[in-house]
Structures are given as C-alpha cells and as structure tokens.
Amino acid sequence: QDYKTVQRLMELALSIQDTIGRAKSSKTTYVAHLFGLAWTQPISRCLPALGNGYVVGMQMGETMPAIWALVFQRVTLPLLLGHPLDAIQRDCSKVLAQAEEVAQQNQALVVRFLWQLMINLSDPSKSNKTRLEGEVLDKRLFESENTNNHRFLYFSEAMLLLI
C-alpha cells in the first residue's frame, strides 16, 4: 500500500546495481520494474528497461530473468497497454522461439497461453473463446509431471469465464 516506499526501494536497488556492475542486473531490472515500478509509474516507461534487462541478461548468461524480461516487454505489458493484438502475436513467435532456444519452459508456456488467448479473441469463428487450446497451446503441455502447470491452465480458463 505504500507505493512511495516501493518506488524508493526499487530505485535504490537499481542504483546499487549500477555501482556493482552487470552481474545479476537482468534479475534486478526485471524484479524492480515488474513488481515495483510498474505500480508507481506509467507501465510504458518500464518497456525500455525490460528490453535492456533482456539484452544484458543474455550477454551475461542469465537466461531465466532475461527471458522473463523479454516476455513482459514484448507480450504481457503490450497486451495490458492495449496494443494491437496482431502486432503482439507477431512478437509471440519470436519470443517463444527465444524461450525454447534457451530451455526456459515456464516462460514458453506463458507465451503460449497468452498467444492462444489472443488468437481466440481475434478469431470470430471461435465459439468458445475461453477454451485455451488450439493453434499454439496444446493441453498436453500442461498434463506433464508438473501439476502446477495443469492447475494454472484450469485456473486461467475459469478466470476467463468471468470476463
């Protein structure tokens, strides 16, 4: 509830990161902008920083936070900002390829989920827009040994029914 304190703490974390160098800076950038600064400033101001977090993270071999930064910069936040769905969908294939190339399966699943959601919303022939299965999302991806993925899918479909 204390947004000013959150903003100060995130800005402090970023300034400390500047003084200690690039190691772990992708994670600091990702966490600071998504869990703090996105709530205290316009979301659009987070996009360039997340892009930088992706580049630095990949250069430093920190693929997990780098790919999360990319997912939020190119897919999630543009969707929240109301960018055109066709433009975001074009980025989805590139982001998905990046996530899979560096074996970041959680990020790949999030991209597939959001991409299928956009396909459903864009296709007037889809009668059940809340069924998250189709061109890019196969429910078998969620039925592996990771039961949290399975729960996430059903929770997401249930939430879509409320929209």
C-alpha positions as CSV (number, residue, x, y, z in Angstrom):
1,Q,0.0,0.0,0.0
2,D,3.0,2.3,0.5
3,Y,3.8,3.0,-3.2
4,K,6.3,5.7,-2.5
5,T,8.4,3.4,-0.3
6,V,8.2,0.7,-3.0
7,Q,9.4,3.2,-5.6
8,R,12.3,4.3,-3.4
9,L,13.3,0.8,-2.7
10,M,13.2,-0.2,-6.4
11,E,15.2,2.9,-7.4
12,L,17.7,2.2,-4.7
13,A,18.1,-1.4,-5.9
14,L,18.7,-0.2,-9.4
15,S,21.2,2.4,-8.3
16,I,23.1,-0.2,-6.2
17,Q,23.1,-2.5,-9.2
18,D,24.7,0.3,-11.3
19,T,27.5,0.6,-8.8
20,I,28.3,-3.2,-8.6
21,G,28.1,-3.9,-12.3
22,R,26.2,-6.1,-14.7
23,A,26.2,-9.4,-12.8
24,K,22.6,-10.2,-11.8
25,S,21.4,-6.8,-13.3
26,S,18.9,-8.6,-15.5
27,K,17.1,-10.0,-12.5
28,T,17.3,-6.7,-10.6
29,T,15.8,-4.9,-13.6
30,Y,13.1,-7.5,-14.1
31,V,12.0,-7.5,-10.5
32,A,12.3,-3.8,-9.9
33,H,10.2,-2.9,-13.0
34,L,7.5,-5.6,-12.8
35,F,7.0,-5.8,-9.1
36,G,7.6,-2.2,-8.1
37,L,8.0,0.4,-10.7
38,A,5.1,-0.8,-12.9
39,W,2.8,0.1,-10.0
40,T,4.3,3.5,-9.4
41,Q,4.9,4.9,-12.9
42,P,3.3,4.5,-16.3
43,I,3.8,0.9,-17.5
44,S,5.1,2.2,-20.8
45,R,8.2,3.6,-19.0
46,C,9.1,0.0,-18.0
47,L,9.4,-1.3,-21.6
48,P,12.8,0.1,-22.5
49,A,14.3,-1.0,-19.2
50,L,13.0,-4.5,-19.6
51,G,14.4,-4.6,-23.1
52,N,17.8,-3.6,-21.7
53,G,17.4,-6.3,-19.0
54,Y,16.9,-8.9,-21.7
55,V,20.0,-7.8,-23.6
56,V,22.2,-7.7,-20.6
57,G,20.9,-10.9,-19.2
58,M,21.5,-12.8,-22.4
59,Q,25.0,-11.3,-22.6
60,M,25.8,-12.4,-19.0
61,G,24.2,-15.9,-19.4
62,E,21.3,-15.1,-17.1
63,T,18.7,-16.6,-19.3
64,M,15.9,-17.0,-16.8
65,P,15.4,-13.3,-15.9
66,A,16.4,-12.3,-19.4
67,I,13.6,-14.3,-21.0
68,W,11.1,-13.1,-18.3
69,A,12.0,-9.5,-19.1
70,L,11.5,-10.3,-22.8
71,V,8.1,-11.9,-22.2
72,F,6.9,-8.9,-20.3
73,Q,8.4,-6.3,-22.6
74,R,7.1,-7.9,-25.9
75,V,3.9,-9.7,-24.9
76,T,2.4,-9.2,-21.4
77,L,2.8,-5.4,-20.9
78,P,1.8,-4.5,-24.5
79,L,-1.3,-6.7,-24.1
80,L,-2.1,-4.8,-20.8
81,L,-1.5,-1.5,-22.6
82,G,-4.0,-2.3,-25.3
83,H,-1.5,-2.6,-28.2
84,P,-2.9,-4.2,-31.4
85,L,-3.3,-7.9,-30.9
86,D,-1.9,-8.7,-34.4
87,A,1.4,-6.9,-33.6
88,I,1.8,-8.6,-30.3
89,Q,1.0,-12.0,-31.9
90,R,3.8,-11.4,-34.4
91,D,6.2,-10.9,-31.5
92,C,4.9,-14.1,-29.7
93,S,6.5,-16.4,-32.2
94,K,9.9,-14.7,-31.8
95,V,9.7,-14.6,-28.0
96,L,8.6,-18.3,-27.9
97,A,11.5,-19.3,-30.1
98,Q,13.9,-17.4,-27.8
99,A,12.4,-19.0,-24.7
100,E,12.6,-22.5,-26.2
101,E,16.1,-22.0,-27.5
102,V,17.5,-21.4,-24.0
103,A,15.2,-24.0,-22.4
104,Q,13.0,-21.6,-20.4
105,Q,9.9,-23.7,-20.4
106,N,7.9,-21.7,-17.9
107,Q,8.2,-18.6,-20.0
108,A,7.4,-20.5,-23.1
109,L,4.2,-21.8,-21.5
110,V,3.2,-18.3,-20.5
111,V,3.8,-17.0,-24.1
112,R,1.8,-19.9,-25.5
113,F,-1.1,-19.2,-23.1
114,L,-1.2,-15.5,-23.9
115,W,-0.8,-16.1,-27.6
116,Q,-3.7,-18.6,-27.7
117,L,-5.8,-16.2,-25.7
118,M,-5.1,-13.5,-28.4
119,I,-5.9,-16.0,-31.2
120,N,-9.2,-16.8,-29.5
121,L,-10.1,-13.2,-29.1
122,S,-9.1,-12.3,-32.7
123,D,-11.0,-15.1,-34.4
124,P,-14.7,-14.5,-34.8
125,S,-15.2,-18.2,-35.7
126,K,-14.1,-19.3,-32.3
127,S,-17.3,-20.1,-30.4
128,N,-15.6,-20.8,-27.1
129,K,-13.1,-18.0,-26.6
130,T,-12.3,-19.2,-23.0
131,R,-11.1,-22.7,-24.1
132,L,-7.3,-22.3,-24.1
133,E,-6.4,-24.9,-26.6
134,G,-5.7,-24.6,-30.3
135,E,-3.0,-23.5,-32.7
136,V,-0.2,-22.7,-30.2
137,L,-1.4,-24.2,-26.9
138,D,-1.9,-27.9,-26.6
139,K,-3.3,-29.0,-23.2
140,R,-0.9,-32.0,-23.2
141,L,1.8,-29.4,-22.4
142,F,0.1,-28.9,-19.1
143,E,-0.5,-32.6,-18.3
144,S,3.1,-33.5,-17.7
145,E,4.6,-34.2,-14.3
146,N,4.4,-30.6,-13.4
147,T,0.9,-30.4,-11.8
148,N,1.2,-26.7,-11.2
149,N,1.1,-26.1,-15.0
150,H,-2.1,-28.2,-15.1
151,R,-3.6,-26.2,-12.3
152,F,-2.6,-22.9,-13.9
153,L,-4.4,-23.8,-17.1
154,Y,-7.7,-24.7,-15.4
155,F,-7.5,-21.6,-13.1
156,S,-6.9,-19.4,-16.2
157,E,-9.8,-20.9,-18.1
158,A,-12.0,-20.4,-15.1
159,M,-10.9,-16.7,-14.8
160,L,-11.7,-16.2,-18.5
161,L,-15.3,-17.2,-17.8
162,L,-15.6,-14.2,-15.5
163,I,-14.6,-11.8,-18.2
